[in-house]
Amino acid sequence: MISNLYIYKIEKLRKEEEKLLKELKIEKLKKEPEVIVFLDSSYFNENIISCFLFYSYKNREVLKKKFIISKIDFPYIPTYLSLREGPNYIKGLKNEEYDLMIVDGQGIAHPRKMGIATYLGIKLNKPSIGVAKNILYGTYKPINKEKGMFSEIIGNNGELIGYALITKEKTNPIFISPGNLISFEDTFNIINSLIGKHRIPEPLREVHIYSREVKRNLNENIYNR
């Protein structure tokens, strides 16, 4: 059962989302990004670990990694990931230089067009993309499981909200959608350019591995005292 406190937070977020959606812009990038930050979170006891990987898009190399830990103050509720992970991401990105965020989560392919990538993109006034392993909202036509094949994700009102993209032979697609200040074309092209041997973009996979390493090290530090 969801407590009254969480209901209050959801209602507060819904009101904030209504205001934020007025600022949503799906538009072509003004320039090719130089530094992309990839975001992924994991959980440790009652804490959230937010991990950041800063990546040179031109040179295709990792510039730095970092993480921050905070107490979890909101449960997992589908479509409300921004309440659970958003504040810690915003805290970790303060005073950082980057041109684009790529988040493990949804962009506008979300029932309220307010996936974690959209929420962060509007709050921080930065271009952002959501990349998810599972579809949350919308429908797409079946795709041949051949690398490079894709299908448009269509919302209930018939509009384009993202793409299902096959990134590896005989595997399920990933689901990509613009968050804010980026076009559908730029979203598709940038994600496609970051695909390597694995299902998800290589830097996003690397920050996910880093997130697991941080969590494992925290566990070892506790149990090896």
Helices and strands as residue ranges (DSSP letters): H 4-21, E 35-44, E 47-56, E 61-71, H 81-93, E 100-104, H 116-124, E 128-132, E 150-154, E 160-165, E 174-180, H 184-193, H 202-223
